[in-house]
Amino acid sequence: QVQLVESGGGLVQAGGSLELSCAASGRTFTAYTMGWFRRAPGKERVFVAAISWNGGVTYYADSVKGRFTITRDNARTTVNLQMNSLKPEDTAVYYCAADNRDAVTLITSNNNKGSWGQGTQVTVSS
């Protein structure tokens, strides 16, 4: 398993930007697919973005394409989510996710066998 610690959440006005970071630690964390999910008030947790273990392939939910960018650092110990042109509907708790399977499996399984961070609140005001 991988320990995940998120940071960067906060309050921002519509149209603004935030960058979330997730620091991973563990014996095999460098080989993990990583990504982000979010849960808005009263809704189910849904996929946002994912990145392959080496950063070569990325995936995005339709709702964030063109606005959010997911990246990994060179050592593959941190995954970031740059969020631009934020909308009130982006308001949610954002969760970092990690799995030793591929990105498609992480997405379709809703990270059912992977690790989760505790979540960080993002609030976008109008």
C-alpha positions in Angstrom: 0.0 0.0 0.0 0.9 3.6 -0.5 0.5 6.5 1.9 -0.9 9.6 0.2 -1.0 13.2 1.6 -2.8 15.9 -0.3 -2.3 19.6 -0.2 -3.3 22.8 -2.0 -7.1 22.9 -1.5 -8.8 26.1 -0.6 -11.3 28.8 -1.6 -11.1 30.5 -5.0 -13.4 32.6 -7.1 -14.8 31.4 -10.3 -12.4 31.7 -13.1 -9.4 31.4 -10.8 -6.8 28.6 -10.4 -5.6 26.2 -7.8 -2.9 23.5 -7.9 -3.3 20.4 -5.8 -0.4 18.2 -4.8 -0.3 14.6 -3.6 2.9 13.2 -2.0 3.3 9.5 -2.0 5.4 7.3 0.1 5.9 3.5 0.3 8.1 0.7 -0.9 6.7 0.6 -4.4 5.1 4.0 -4.9 7.2 4.9 -7.9 5.6 2.2 -10.0 2.0 3.2 -9.2 -0.6 4.7 -11.5 -1.9 7.8 -9.7 -4.9 10.1 -10.1 -7.6 12.3 -8.7 -11.2 11.7 -7.9 -13.7 14.1 -6.4 -17.0 14.1 -4.5 -19.3 17.0 -4.6 -21.9 17.6 -1.9 -24.7 15.0 -2.2 -23.1 13.2 -5.1 -21.0 10.1 -5.7 -17.2 10.2 -5.9 -16.2 10.5 -9.6 -13.1 10.2 -11.6 -11.2 13.5 -12.5 -7.8 12.7 -13.9 -5.2 9.9 -14.0 -1.6 9.5 -15.1 0.5 6.5 -15.9 3.3 5.4 -13.7 5.9 7.1 -15.9 3.8 10.1 -16.7 3.5 9.2 -20.4 -0.3 8.9 -20.6 -3.0 11.0 -19.0 -6.8 10.7 -18.8 -9.4 13.3 -18.0 -13.1 13.4 -17.2 -15.0 15.2 -19.9 -16.0 17.8 -17.3 -12.4 19.0 -16.8 -10.8 18.5 -20.2 -9.0 21.7 -21.3 -9.1 23.1 -17.8 -7.2 20.7 -15.6 -3.7 19.2 -16.1 -2.3 16.2 -14.2 1.5 15.8 -13.9 4.1 13.8 -12.0 7.5 14.9 -10.7 10.7 13.4 -12.0 11.0 11.0 -9.1 7.3 10.0 -9.4 6.8 10.7 -5.8 4.3 13.5 -6.3 1.3 14.0 -8.5 -0.1 17.5 -9.2 -3.4 18.7 -10.5 -3.3 22.2 -12.0 -6.9 23.5 -12.1 -7.6 26.5 -14.2 -10.9 28.3 -15.2 -12.5 26.9 -12.1 -16.3 26.8 -11.9 -18.6 26.6 -8.9 -19.5 23.0 -10.0 -15.9 22.1 -9.4 -16.5 22.5 -5.7 -15.8 19.1 -4.1 -13.5 17.2 -1.8 -10.6 16.0 -4.0 -9.0 12.6 -3.3 -5.6 11.4 -4.4 -5.6 7.8 -5.6 -2.8 5.3 -6.3 -2.9 1.7 -7.7 -0.3 -0.7 -9.0 -2.6 -1.6 -11.9 -2.9 0.4 -15.1 -4.8 3.7 -15.4 -7.8 2.3 -17.2 -8.3 -0.2 -14.4 -7.9 2.5 -11.8 -10.6 4.5 -13.5 -13.1 1.8 -14.3 -12.7 0.2 -10.9 -13.0 3.5 -9.0 -9.7 2.6 -7.5 -11.3 -0.3 -5.6 -8.0 -2.0 -4.8 -5.8 1.1 -4.5 -4.9 3.6 -1.9 -6.6 6.9 -1.0 -5.6 10.1 0.5 -7.8 11.8 3.1 -9.1 14.4 0.7 -8.7 18.2 0.4 -11.6 20.6 0.1 -11.8 22.8 -3.0 -14.5 25.5 -2.9 -15.2 27.7 -5.9 -17.3 30.8 -5.3 -19.4 32.7 -7.8 
